[in-house]
Amino acid sequence: MRHRFWISINLLNQEGVKAQKVAYVLGLMLLLILSGGMYYCYQSAHEEMLLQQKLNINLEARAKELSPIARAGRMEEKNEENAWFKRKFLEETRLQQISYVAVFKEIERSLSPGILLLGIEMEKGRIAIQGYAADNQELSSLMAGLREKVSFGNPLLLSSSLDENKEEIEFRVEINWREEAD
């Protein structure tokens, strides 16, 4: 073994070996510098990630603190919005009630004594009346009365049939309702 060690020493003394040794040393130094730089980058990235995690934890905690305040603010806005919708709904309902009262009043004025109403169905702008008439004369006078009213448009007799048990005419009339009339 000693012999080999001595040979190695002798080889190091030669000029070709010194250049090779310098190349190895420079290569190792370059590798060390690169690995140190990579370690520094990794360490910096790791520290930045830890800092971001801490910031996220702090932000989440702050968000939890502010959540009831934000909810309260949204609830106030929601309450104001709901109050507006409620006022609007009540106003529309009141207007519809006024319209329905006017419709009932107009229908009542059109009825002759021989008419018995069973039901009135109302949708926006449309009214369906069903009932019994004592005879054709009474049904004709109802239709004529509905045609005379300015607030009713296009009264249409949808059906009429003789109910033999009651000896009356069962009818169904559809009318268009014009809101602007009283």
N, CA and C of each residue as an Amber inpcrd file, in Angstrom:
protein
   546
   0.8000000  -1.1720000   0.0000000   0.0000000   0.0000000   0.0000000
   0.8540000   1.2510000   0.0000000   1.8830000   1.1740000   0.7140000
   2.7700000   2.3070000   0.7260000   3.3150000   2.6240000  -0.6470000
   3.5510000   1.6150000  -1.3210000   4.0780000   1.7900000  -2.6540000
   3.1170000   2.6030000  -3.5190000   1.8600000   2.3020000  -3.4330000
   0.8770000   3.0320000  -4.2280000   0.7990000   4.4800000  -3.7760000
   0.8700000   4.7080000  -2.5050000   0.8250000   6.0640000  -1.9990000
   1.9690000   6.8810000  -2.5700000   3.1050000   6.2940000  -2.5960000
   4.2790000   6.9600000  -3.1340000   4.1080000   7.2640000  -4.6100000
   3.5060000   6.3150000  -5.3360000   3.2760000   6.5280000  -6.7550000
   2.3170000   7.6940000  -6.9410000   1.3470000   7.7540000  -6.1060000
   0.3920000   8.8410000  -6.2030000   1.0590000  10.1680000  -5.9660000
   1.9610000  10.2150000  -5.0230000   2.6950000  11.4520000  -4.7500000
   3.5230000  11.8190000  -5.9470000   4.1480000  10.8460000  -6.5340000
   4.9630000  11.1130000  -7.7000000   4.1280000  11.6050000  -8.8670000
   2.9260000  11.0520000  -8.9720000   2.0790000  11.4840000 -10.0710000
   1.5910000  12.9240000  -9.8590000   1.4170000  13.2800000  -8.6260000
   0.9740000  14.6320000  -8.3540000   2.0540000  15.6470000  -8.6730000
   3.2530000  15.2570000  -8.6170000   4.3430000  16.1780000  -8.8970000
   4.4830000  16.4620000 -10.3890000   3.9280000  15.6440000 -11.2030000
   4.0430000  15.8540000 -12.6340000   3.0870000  16.9630000 -13.0770000
   3.4400000  17.6570000 -14.1280000   2.6440000  18.8010000 -14.5630000
   1.2760000  18.4180000 -15.1230000   1.1330000  17.3810000 -15.8250000
  -0.1490000  16.9630000 -16.3890000  -1.1400000  16.6150000 -15.2800000
  -0.6520000  16.0830000 -14.2070000  -1.5180000  15.7030000 -13.1020000
  -1.9830000  16.9460000 -12.3600000  -1.1570000  17.9710000 -12.2420000
  -1.5430000  19.1970000 -11.5470000  -2.7150000  19.8750000 -12.2600000
  -2.7170000  19.9040000 -13.5220000  -3.8120000  20.5100000 -14.2790000
  -5.0990000  19.7240000 -14.0610000  -4.9630000  18.4350000 -14.0100000
  -6.1140000  17.5870000 -13.7700000  -6.6470000  17.8200000 -12.3550000
  -5.7540000  17.9430000 -11.3960000  -6.1400000  18.1840000 -10.0160000
  -6.8480000  19.5310000  -9.8990000  -6.3280000  20.5310000 -10.5530000
  -6.9430000  21.8520000 -10.5310000  -8.3420000  21.7840000 -11.1480000
  -8.4910000  21.0350000 -12.2340000  -9.7910000  20.8850000 -12.8850000
 -10.7800000  20.2070000 -11.9300000 -10.3280000  19.1740000 -11.2210000
 -11.1930000  18.5140000 -10.2380000 -11.5930000  19.4630000  -9.1210000
 -10.6210000  20.2030000  -8.6140000 -10.8940000  21.1370000  -7.5270000
 -11.8750000  22.2210000  -7.9970000 -11.6370000  22.7500000  -9.1870000
 -12.5560000  23.7690000  -9.7150000 -13.9510000  23.1960000  -9.9480000
 -14.0050000  21.9900000 -10.4270000 -15.2960000  21.3230000 -10.6450000
 -16.0330000  21.1310000  -9.3260000 -15.2870000  20.6860000  -8.3220000
 -15.9080000  20.5040000  -7.0090000 -16.3790000  21.8350000  -6.4390000
 -15.5630000  22.8560000  -6.6100000 -15.9490000  24.1720000  -6.1070000
 -17.2030000  24.6710000  -6.8320000 -17.2550000  24.4590000  -8.1180000
 -18.4170000  24.8550000  -8.8940000 -19.6730000  24.1000000  -8.4240000
 -19.5080000  22.7960000  -8.1750000 -20.6190000  22.0140000  -7.6630000
 -21.0590000  22.5110000  -6.2920000 -20.1150000  22.8370000  -5.4410000
 -20.4430000  23.3500000  -4.1140000 -21.1800000  24.6910000  -4.2090000
 -20.6950000  25.5490000  -5.0860000 -21.3460000  26.8530000  -5.2490000
 -22.7690000  26.6770000  -5.7790000 -22.9390000  25.8240000  -6.7980000
 -24.2670000  25.5660000  -7.3470000 -25.1920000  24.9460000  -6.3100000
 -24.6930000  23.9640000  -5.5880000 -25.5420000  23.3390000  -4.5740000
 -25.8630000  24.3250000  -3.4540000 -24.9170000  25.1960000  -3.0990000
 -25.1870000  26.2210000  -2.0930000 -26.2380000  27.1990000  -2.5880000
 -26.1510000  27.5910000  -3.8310000 -27.1380000  28.4870000  -4.4180000
 -28.5200000  27.8480000  -4.4720000 -28.5420000  26.5830000  -4.8530000
 -29.8250000  25.8740000  -4.8980000 -30.4030000  25.7390000  -3.4870000
 -29.5370000  25.4530000  -2.5100000 -30.0010000  25.3500000  -1.1300000
 -30.5410000  26.7030000  -0.6580000 -29.8680000  27.7820000  -1.0130000
 -30.3140000  29.1190000  -0.6310000 -31.6890000  29.4100000  -1.2540000
 -31.8560000  29.0770000  -2.5290000 -33.1460000  29.2830000  -3.2010000
 -34.2400000  28.4540000  -2.5330000 -33.8980000  27.1980000  -2.2340000
 -34.8730000  26.3390000  -1.5680000 -35.2480000  26.9080000  -0.2070000
 -34.2360000  27.3340000   0.5440000 -34.4620000  27.8760000   1.8820000
 -35.3190000  29.1470000   1.7910000 -35.0330000  30.0150000   0.8340000
 -35.8040000  31.2470000   0.6510000 -37.2600000  30.9300000   0.2910000
 -37.4420000  29.9920000  -0.6120000 -38.7910000  29.6080000  -1.0100000
 -39.5440000  28.9990000   0.1650000 -38.8460000  28.1880000   0.9490000
 -39.4670000  27.5640000   2.1120000 -39.8720000  28.6270000   3.1400000
 -39.0010000  29.5950000   3.3700000 -39.3170000  30.6690000   4.3040000
 -40.4980000  31.5040000   3.7940000 -40.5290000  31.7670000   2.5040000
 -41.6290000  32.5250000   1.9150000 -42.9470000  31.7560000   2.0610000
 -42.8830000  30.4410000   1.8510000 -44.0790000  29.6160000   2.0060000
 -44.5710000  29.6490000   3.4580000 -43.6570000  29.5550000   4.4220000
 -44.0410000  29.6280000   5.8290000 -44.6510000  30.9910000   6.1560000
 -44.0700000  32.0490000   5.6020000 -44.5960000  33.3870000   5.8190000
 -46.0150000  33.5080000   5.2390000 -46.2340000  32.9630000   4.0470000
 -47.5600000  32.9800000   3.4290000 -48.5720000  32.1860000   4.2620000
 -48.1340000  31.0570000   4.8130000 -49.0280000  30.2700000   5.6560000
 -49.4320000  31.0570000   6.9020000 -48.4610000  31.7510000   7.5150000
 -48.7680000  32.5650000   8.6930000 -49.7430000  33.6850000   8.3250000
 -49.5050000  34.3320000   7.1740000 -50.4100000  35.3920000   6.7310000
 -51.8220000  34.8490000   6.4980000 -51.9100000  33.6710000   5.8690000
 -53.2240000  33.0670000   5.6310000 -53.9340000  32.7550000   6.9440000
 -53.1970000  32.2460000   7.9110000 -53.7950000  31.9450000   9.2140000
 -54.2960000  33.2320000   9.8650000 -53.4860000  34.2960000   9.8050000
 -53.9020000  35.5760000  10.3720000 -55.1250000  36.1420000   9.6530000
 -55.1310000  36.0300000   8.3110000 -56.2720000  36.5240000   7.5420000
 -57.5470000  35.7430000   7.8500000 -57.4180000  34.4190000   7.9760000
 -58.5840000  33.6050000   8.3080000 -59.1250000  33.9670000   9.6880000
 -58.2120000  34.1870000  10.6470000 -58.6420000  34.5800000  11.9910000
 -59.3480000  35.9340000  11.9440000 -58.8080000  36.8680000  11.1950000
 -59.4120000  38.1980000  11.0810000 -60.7710000  38.1180000  10.3740000
 -60.8510000  37.2590000   9.3740000 -62.1200000  37.0800000   8.6640000
 -63.1810000  36.5170000   9.6110000 -62.7910000  35.5950000  10.4710000
 -63.7410000  35.0460000  11.4410000 -64.1870000  36.1210000  12.4190000
 -63.2720000  37.0070000  12.7970000 -63.6290000  38.1020000  13.6930000
 -64.6230000  39.0480000  13.0180000 -64.3800000  39.3360000  11.7420000
 -65.2040000  40.3030000  11.0270000 -66.4810000  39.7000000  10.4660000
 -66.5710000  38.3920000  10.4240000 -67.7260000  37.7300000   9.8330000
 -69.0440000  38.1630000  10.4610000 -69.1830000  38.2030000  11.7960000
 -70.4620000  38.6620000  12.3510000 -70.7760000  40.1100000  11.9810000
 -69.7490000  40.9460000  11.9210000 -69.9510000  42.3480000  11.5470000
 -70.4290000  42.4340000  10.1020000 -69.7830000  41.6580000   9.2300000
 -70.1700000  41.6630000   7.8190000 -71.5790000  41.1200000   7.6550000
 -71.8830000  40.0370000   8.3980000 -73.2260000  39.4750000   8.3170000
 -74.2590000  40.4790000   8.7880000 -73.9280000  41.2070000   9.8580000
 -74.8680000  42.2110000  10.3680000 -75.1080000  43.2950000   9.3130000
 -74.0400000  43.7220000   8.6420000 -74.1890000  44.7230000   7.5800000
 -75.0350000  44.2020000   6.4380000 -74.7860000  42.9500000   6.0530000
 -75.5860000  42.3590000   4.9800000 -77.0300000  42.1910000   5.4240000
 -77.2370000  41.8600000   6.6870000 -78.6010000  41.7000000   7.1870000
 -79.3420000  43.0360000   7.1510000 -78.6300000  44.1360000   7.5000000
 -79.2740000  45.4520000   7.4270000 -79.6800000  45.7620000   5.9930000
 -78.7620000  45.5030000   5.0500000 -79.0770000  45.7380000   3.6460000
 -80.2500000  44.8560000   3.2210000 -80.2260000  43.5880000   3.6440000
 -81.2850000  42.6550000   3.2920000 -82.6100000  43.1200000   3.8930000
 -82.5670000  43.6090000   5.1590000 -83.7900000  44.0820000   5.8010000
 -84.3630000  45.2890000   5.0690000 -83.4870000  46.2110000   4.6490000
 -83.9580000  47.3710000   3.8980000 -84.5650000  46.9360000   2.5680000
 -83.8990000  45.9910000   1.9160000 -84.4010000  45.4900000   0.6360000
 -85.7380000  44.7720000   0.8480000 -85.8160000  43.9460000   1.9000000
 -87.0620000  43.2350000   2.1950000 -88.1810000  44.2110000   2.5300000
 -87.8470000  45.2700000   3.2730000 -88.8570000  46.2710000   3.6170000
 -89.3900000  46.9380000   2.3510000 -88.4870000  47.2360000   1.4070000
 -88.9100000  47.8450000   0.1430000 -89.8410000  46.8930000  -0.6070000
 -89.4570000  45.5900000  -0.7050000 -90.3010000  44.6160000  -1.3880000
 -91.6420000  44.4650000  -0.6820000 -91.6170000  44.4970000   0.6540000
 -92.8600000  44.3780000   1.4090000 -93.7840000  45.5650000   1.1180000
 -93.2070000  46.7950000   1.1280000 -94.0150000  47.9750000   0.8080000
 -94.5980000  47.8680000  -0.6000000 -93.7580000  47.4510000  -1.5340000
 -94.2100000  47.3180000  -2.9210000 -95.3250000  46.2780000  -3.0260000
 -95.1290000  45.1300000  -2.3570000 -96.1450000  44.0770000  -2.3880000
 -97.4570000  44.5600000  -1.7800000 -97.3700000  45.2370000  -0.6320000
 -98.5880000  45.7300000   0.0150000 -99.3060000  46.7560000  -0.8550000
 -98.5200000  47.6110000  -1.5120000 -99.1130000  48.6110000  -2.3960000
 -99.8270000  47.9490000  -3.5710000 -99.1560000  46.9450000  -4.1790000
 -99.7750000  46.2330000  -5.2990000-101.0140000  45.4740000  -4.8380000
-100.9200000  44.8670000  -3.6490000-102.0640000  44.1280000  -3.1180000
-103.2310000  45.0660000  -2.8610000-102.9340000  46.2340000  -2.2880000
-103.9930000  47.2090000  -2.0300000-104.6400000  47.6390000  -3.3390000
-103.8080000  47.8700000  -4.3620000-104.3670000  48.2510000  -5.6580000
-105.2170000  47.1370000  -6.2430000-104.7620000  45.8880000  -6.0800000
-105.5460000  44.7630000  -6.5830000-106.8560000  44.6410000  -5.8290000
-106.8230000  44.8590000  -4.5170000-108.0520000  44.7760000  -3.7370000
-109.0450000  45.8290000  -4.2010000-108.5350000  47.0100000  -4.4470000
-109.4020000  48.0650000  -4.9570000-109.9720000  47.6330000  -6.3050000
-109.1450000  47.0520000  -7.1480000-109.6050000  46.6010000  -8.4560000
-110.6440000  45.5110000  -8.2950000-110.4310000  44.5610000  -7.3890000
-111.3770000  43.4710000  -7.1970000-112.7140000  44.0020000  -6.6960000
-112.6700000  44.9470000  -5.7940000-113.9140000  45.5470000  -5.3020000
-114.6510000  46.2090000  -6.4580000-113.9070000  46.9120000  -7.2950000
-114.5320000  47.5680000  -8.4500000-115.1190000  46.5320000  -9.4020000
-114.4170000  45.4170000  -9.5970000-114.9160000  44.3580000 -10.4750000
-116.2140000  43.7950000  -9.9240000-116.2090000  43.4660000  -8.6280000
-117.4190000  42.9050000  -8.0140000-118.5910000  43.8740000  -8.1240000
-118.2970000  45.1510000  -7.9330000-119.3500000  46.1730000  -8.0130000
-119.9390000  46.2080000  -9.4310000-119.0740000  46.1690000 -10.4360000
-119.5430000  46.2120000 -11.8290000-120.3350000  44.9630000 -12.1820000
-119.8790000  43.8190000 -11.7030000-120.6120000  42.5710000 -11.9870000
-121.9810000  42.6250000 -11.3260000-121.9990000  43.0920000 -10.0770000
-123.2750000  43.1880000  -9.3560000-124.2550000  44.0980000 -10.0880000
-123.7720000  45.1950000 -10.6350000-124.6480000  46.1220000 -11.3690000
-125.1880000  45.4950000 -12.6560000-124.4600000  44.5080000 -13.1870000
-124.8780000  43.8700000 -14.4420000-125.8620000  42.7360000 -14.2170000
-126.0160000  42.2560000 -12.9970000-126.8580000  41.0900000 -12.7210000
-128.3390000  41.4660000 -12.7120000-129.1050000  40.5840000 -13.2620000
-130.5650000  40.7330000 -13.1560000-131.0340000  39.8170000 -12.0230000
-132.2570000  39.9880000 -11.5440000-132.7220000  39.2090000 -10.3910000
-132.7640000  37.6980000 -10.6280000-132.8210000  37.2450000 -11.8540000
-132.9310000  35.8070000 -12.1370000-131.5850000  35.1080000 -12.2770000
-130.5060000  35.7420000 -11.8690000-129.1590000  35.1640000 -12.0020000
-128.6330000  34.7860000 -10.6170000-128.1000000  33.5750000 -10.5210000
-127.4460000  33.1170000  -9.2960000-125.9850000  32.8270000  -9.6290000
-125.0730000  33.5740000  -9.0100000-123.6410000  33.3510000  -9.2690000
-123.1230000  32.2390000  -8.3640000-122.3590000  31.3410000  -8.9610000
-121.7080000  30.2740000  -8.1970000-120.2450000  30.5960000  -7.9260000
-119.6130000  31.3030000  -8.8320000-118.2000000  31.6060000  -8.6320000
-117.6840000  32.6290000  -9.6030000-116.6290000  33.2950000  -9.1490000
-115.9300000  34.2650000  -9.9900000-114.4460000  33.9330000  -9.8830000
-113.8300000  33.6990000 -11.0220000-112.3840000  33.4490000 -11.0650000
-111.7280000  34.6570000 -11.7010000-110.6770000  35.1440000 -11.0410000
-110.0220000  36.3470000 -11.5600000-108.5360000  36.0910000 -11.7280000
-108.0390000  36.4850000 -12.8720000-106.6140000  36.5600000 -13.1460000
-106.3880000  37.9480000 -13.6940000-105.1430000  38.3360000 -13.8440000
-104.8710000  39.6840000 -14.3320000-105.5840000  39.9350000 -15.6540000
-106.5460000  40.8420000 -15.5950000-107.2170000  41.2580000 -16.8120000
-108.3020000  40.3200000 -17.3100000-108.4710000  39.1410000 -16.6810000
-109.4820000  38.1900000 -17.1400000-110.3660000  37.7760000 -15.9690000
-111.6690000  37.6620000 -16.2470000-112.6370000  37.2550000 -15.2410000
-113.5090000  36.1720000 -15.8500000-113.7300000  35.1000000 -15.0940000
-114.6540000  34.0550000 -15.5200000-115.7720000  33.9880000 -14.4860000
-117.0010000  34.0770000 -14.9630000-118.1780000  34.0430000 -14.0870000
-118.9450000  32.7730000 -14.4020000-119.3530000  32.0600000 -13.3660000
-120.1890000  30.8880000 -13.5910000-121.3790000  30.9370000 -12.6420000
-122.4870000  30.4130000 -13.1100000-123.6870000  30.4370000 -12.2880000
-124.8730000  29.8420000 -13.0110000-126.0730000  30.1960000 -12.5040000
-127.3190000  29.7060000 -13.0710000-128.1860000  30.8980000 -13.4610000
-128.8890000  30.7610000 -14.5640000-129.8770000  31.7520000 -15.0100000
-131.2390000  31.0680000 -15.0230000-132.2750000  31.8060000 -14.6290000
-133.6180000  31.2310000 -14.5730000-134.0850000  30.7850000 -15.9580000
-133.7090000  31.5590000 -16.9910000-134.0820000  31.1950000 -18.3550000
-133.1480000  31.9240000 -19.3230000-133.3740000  31.7260000 -20.6190000
-132.5420000  32.3610000 -21.6480000-132.6670000  33.8760000 -21.6170000
-133.8570000  34.3740000 -21.2870000-134.0970000  35.8160000 -21.2020000
-133.1430000  36.4370000 -20.1580000-133.0170000  35.8120000 -18.9920000
-132.1420000  36.3110000 -17.9210000-130.6660000  36.2680000 -18.3580000
-130.2870000  35.1820000 -19.0120000-128.9010000  35.0530000 -19.4920000
-128.6050000  36.1080000 -20.5500000-129.5490000  36.3720000 -21.4350000
-129.3710000  37.4120000 -22.4560000-129.2530000  38.7910000 -21.8240000
-130.0500000  39.0530000 -20.8020000-129.9660000  40.3670000 -20.1490000
-128.6340000  40.5170000 -19.3940000-128.1100000  39.4070000 -18.8410000
-126.7750000  39.4590000 -18.2020000-125.7110000  39.8170000 -19.2350000
-125.7260000  39.1520000 -20.3770000-124.7370000  39.4140000 -21.4230000
-124.8620000  40.8490000 -21.9320000-126.0960000  41.3310000 -22.0870000
-126.3050000  42.7130000 -22.5420000-125.7810000  43.6920000 -21.4930000
-126.0230000  43.4180000 -20.2170000-125.5340000  44.2850000 -19.1430000
-124.0090000  44.3250000 -19.0930000-123.3890000  43.1860000 -19.3380000
-121.9150000  43.1390000 -19.3390000-121.3500000  43.9100000 -20.5290000
-122.0360000  43.8310000 -21.6750000-121.5640000  44.5530000 -22.8740000
-121.6810000  46.0680000 -22.6970000-122.6600000  46.5040000 -21.9260000
-122.8690000  47.9460000 -21.7080000-121.7790000  48.5630000 -20.8370000
-121.1740000  47.7900000 -19.9860000-120.1660000  48.3200000 -19.0550000
-118.8790000  48.6590000 -19.7990000-118.3950000  49.8560000 -19.5770000
-117.1620000  50.3200000 -20.2120000-115.9600000  49.5340000 -19.6770000
-116.0360000  49.1380000 -18.4080000-114.8990000  48.4590000 -17.7820000
-114.7400000  47.0090000 -18.2440000-115.7760000  46.4470000 -18.8430000
-115.6920000  45.0760000 -19.3400000-115.5200000  45.1010000 -20.8470000
-114.5950000  44.3100000 -21.3170000-114.3930000  44.2270000 -22.7530000
-114.6200000  42.8070000 -23.2330000-115.3000000  42.6860000 -24.3400000
-115.4820000  41.4180000 -25.0200000-116.0400000  40.3080000 -24.1210000
-117.2430000  40.4810000 -23.5460000-117.8210000  39.3710000 -22.7830000
-118.1460000  38.2090000 -23.7280000-117.7700000  37.0200000 -23.3290000
-117.9080000  35.8440000 -24.1880000-118.5990000  34.7390000 -23.3990000
-119.7000000  34.2200000 -23.9320000-120.4030000  33.1120000 -23.2980000
-119.6670000  31.8310000 -23.6730000-118.9470000  31.2640000 -22.7240000
-118.1430000  30.0680000 -22.9980000-119.0110000  28.8140000 -23.0680000
-119.9840000  28.7340000 -22.1590000-120.8580000  27.5560000 -22.1780000
-122.1930000  27.8970000 -21.5360000-123.2030000  27.1860000 -21.9900000
-124.5200000  27.2740000 -21.3550000-125.2280000  25.9590000 -21.6250000
-125.8120000  25.4230000 -20.5650000-126.5280000  24.1530000 -20.7150000
-127.6820000  24.1120000 -19.7300000-128.7250000  23.4370000 -20.1280000
-129.9200000  23.3360000 -19.2980000-129.7090000  22.2450000 -18.2630000
-129.8330000  22.6190000 -16.9930000-129.7760000  21.6360000 -15.9050000
-131.2110000  21.1940000 -15.6620000-131.5540000  19.9880000 -16.1100000
-132.9370000  19.5170000 -16.0690000-133.4310000  19.3050000 -14.6420000
-132.5150000  18.9820000 -13.7170000-132.9350000  18.7800000 -12.3270000
-133.4180000  20.0830000 -11.7030000-132.7300000  21.1570000 -11.9850000
-133.0710000  22.4500000 -11.3840000-133.9110000  23.3080000 -12.3130000
-134.0350000  22.8820000 -13.5360000-134.7510000  23.6240000 -14.5670000
-134.1910000  25.0440000 -14.7170000-132.8740000  25.1180000 -14.6970000
-132.1690000  26.3990000 -14.8730000-131.0490000  26.1980000 -15.8870000
-130.5490000  27.3020000 -16.3900000-129.4560000  27.2450000 -17.3640000
-128.1470000  27.5090000 -16.6250000-127.2550000  26.5200000 -16.7120000
-125.9210000  26.6960000 -16.1240000-125.0550000  27.3770000 -17.1780000
-124.2940000  28.4180000 -16.7690000-123.5120000  29.1750000 -17.7510000
-122.1070000  29.4670000 -17.2160000-121.2730000  29.8120000 -18.1680000
-119.8990000  30.2750000 -17.8600000-119.5830000  31.3810000 -18.8570000
-119.2210000  32.5620000 -18.3190000-118.9310000  33.7340000 -19.1420000
-117.5100000  34.1940000 -18.8340000-116.7910000  34.6180000 -19.8650000
-115.4480000  35.1710000 -19.6760000-115.4400000  36.6220000 -20.1410000
-114.7790000  37.4650000 -19.3240000-114.7710000  38.9070000 -19.5900000
-113.3360000  39.4140000 -19.4750000-112.9980000  40.4130000 -20.2890000
-111.7470000  41.1380000 -20.1110000-112.0220000  42.3280000 -19.2090000
-111.1540000  42.5450000 -18.2400000-111.3290000  43.6470000 -17.2870000
-110.3560000  44.7580000 -17.6200000-110.8640000  45.9560000 -17.7580000
-110.0110000  47.1210000 -18.0200000-109.8380000  47.8750000 -16.7220000
-108.6010000  48.0000000 -16.2460000-108.2870000  48.5690000 -14.9360000
-108.6870000  50.0440000 -14.7980000-108.6790000  50.8000000 -15.8720000
-108.8610000  52.2410000 -15.7420000-110.2900000  52.6400000 -15.3800000
-111.2510000  51.7490000 -15.5150000-112.6450000  52.0970000 -15.2040000
-112.8990000  51.9790000 -13.7130000-113.8640000  52.7540000 -13.1840000
-114.2320000  52.6630000 -11.7610000-115.2890000  51.6150000 -11.6120000
